[in-house]
Amino acid sequence: MEKIVAQGLLYDFYGELLTEHQRKIYEAAVYNDLSLSEIAQEQGISRQGVHDLIKRCDNLLEGYESKLHLVERFNRIKDKVQCIDVLTENEQISHEQLRREIKKLSDEILEAL
């Protein structure tokens, strides 16, 4: 399941860099959860061809991430926003401490952008 989520995130960020044919097959496999055989039949190519194309797309998407780190940056920012949510729900924290913590987290978010 975790691999599918990772594939989906990579595709969300870098999918537009794939060709239309690659996107169509990758979406069928990752988003529509079609089998290799189903995709092969639908596209008129071999099952092995579908497998190879999906593998090639995975490698391309991972390569883009290793160079650009957009998903990594997105996840770091998301974690900081979740920390802000937790802080705002904490009734034990003083207003001044809450302000300092949110300011620190927002500065880290802006730095990551």
Rosetta blueprint (number, residue, H / E / L):
1 M L
2 E H
3 K H
4 I H
5 V H
6 A H
7 Q H
8 G H
9 L H
10 L H
11 Y H
12 D H
13 F H
14 Y H
15 G H
16 E H
17 L H
18 L L
19 T L
20 E H
21 H H
22 Q H
23 R H
24 K H
25 I H
26 Y H
27 E H
28 A H
29 A H
30 V H
31 Y L
32 N L
33 D L
34 L L
35 S L
36 L H
37 S H
38 E H
39 I H
40 A H
41 Q H
42 E H
43 Q H
44 G L
45 I L
46 S L
47 R H
48 Q H
49 G H
50 V H
51 H H
52 D H
53 L H
54 I H
55 K H
56 R H
57 C H
58 D H
59 N H
60 L H
61 L H
62 E H
63 G H
64 Y H
65 E H
66 S H
67 K H
68 L H
69 H L
70 L H
71 V H
72 E H
73 R H
74 F H
75 N H
76 R H
77 I H
78 K H
79 D H
80 K H
81 V H
82 Q H
83 C H
84 I H
85 D H
86 V H
87 L H
88 T H
89 E H
90 N L
91 E L
92 Q L
93 I L
94 S L
95 H H
96 E H
97 Q H
98 L H
99 R H
100 R H
101 E H
102 I H
103 K H
104 K H
105 L H
106 S H
107 D H
108 E H
109 I H
110 L H
111 E H
112 A H
113 L L
